[in-house]
Amino acid sequence: ESSLAGKVQRIHDDYFKKHALADALFDNPPATFRSTFPGDDANAAQGIYGKTSTIGAATASFQASRVEEDQFFEVVLRRPVNVEIVLVRMGGNLQPAKQGKVVETADPDFNFTLEDSVLEFGRGAKQTQGDSLQPACDSYEIVATVSGRELFWRSRPSSPARDISCIRLLARSSQKNALIIRSIFVRSGSAARDAARQAASMQLAGSPSPMLPERQWAEQQQQQQQQQQQ
């Protein structure tokens, strides 16, 4: 058995602790939130939607004291969108190492995550959503299983999940731990179109496209110049 079992191996970097990376991958379409988990009000999720938490920082989170079978947390999009990527991070943050501490162990809430659960996409948003105990969409399909601190779902290239109104985490069994959701990110088809338009405009302006390697861009520029000279 490994001597590192149950311990945290920390990678330390002062620069990225102080300088947040710009994230253009997710556009996080406007949404509201619903939950049947006992704990924080679902509106607390607004503070984690499209937000990145950092190590040791006092950041917002959605917390549930317990999770029972068939309870859910749901992102209800204000209008149907084509979904390409969903990223959910769960569990407590790592706290800064204490000076003089030889062995680091995970905090008790490190594994406050979902197990034996599923990610579902819903279509056909209901007109009346006053009852928070009821799902917000007419029909759902399972697109991924959920287990552990991070869920990452991505569609096949050029084949996003279409006309999605609800993104739901559903527990299929009672959980042994409480739950902490640290962040939720969604990328819609609009984000892909915006990135393509940005790349095209940069090419017209004579700048390298972020979607192409610099060498490939230079070769394209050389070919265009040769065609113009002919």
Secondary structure, DSSP 8 states (H G I E B T S, - for coil): --TTTTB------HHHHHS-----S-----EEEEE-SSBS-GGGGGGTBT----TT-----EEES---TT-EEEEEEEEEEEEEEEEEEES-------TT-SS-B--GGGG--EEEEEEEEEEEE-S----TTS-SEEEEEEEEEEEESEEEEE-BTTB-EEEEEEEEEEESS--SS-EEEEEEEEEEHHHHHHHHHHHHHHHHTT---TTS-HHHHHHHHHHHHHHHH-
